[in-house]
Amino acid sequence: MNRLFIICALLFPIAFAQNAAAQSRRFGLGLVVGEPTGISAKLWTSDINAFDFGLGWSGGEERDEYVPGRYDGESRTHFHLDYVWHSFDAIRSSERFPIYYGFGAGINSGGGGDPTAALRGVFGISWLPRRTPIDLFLEISPSLPLIIAAGLDFQLSLGSRYFF
């Protein structure tokens, strides 16, 4: 993937940053690259909890390779919804680097295979600058597809969101 595109996608929210904290604004929208690549959204429900959404494109094999001829190798549409908790005390710093963790579900469809659903865990770290309404995050999400030949998959993503 083009490095310039990735850098621009992650820095996009910074271009619109104003002097306000991301957490004081409850809804954020941005871009994520990795698995999946697409749009990321976050809705804070309290000072430590949030819903985390993703819509994008995924490599999407998710065990379809176990059924010969079913998966055509094309990317698949991916959607996930997670509920996460943030620990702001895990990393001591003048900046805010909360560790977050949670659970949710995801759906992949397309690519010649049947739609698949999965249970997800999510573990990540965010940077929430004190004076700008953005966050930058890195997360890993183990997922367990809900089909007979299920096995544990891992998704890694890097993203940024602007909070309105």
Secondary structure, 3 states (H helix, E strand, C coil): CCHHHHHHHHHHHHHCCCCCCCCCCCEEEEEEEECCEEEEEEEECCCCEEEEEEEEEECCCCCHHHCCCCCCCCCEEEEEEEEEEEECCCCCCCCECCEEEEEEEEEEEECCEEEEEEEEEEEEEEEECCCCCEEEEEEEEEEEECCCCCCCEEEEEEEEEEEC
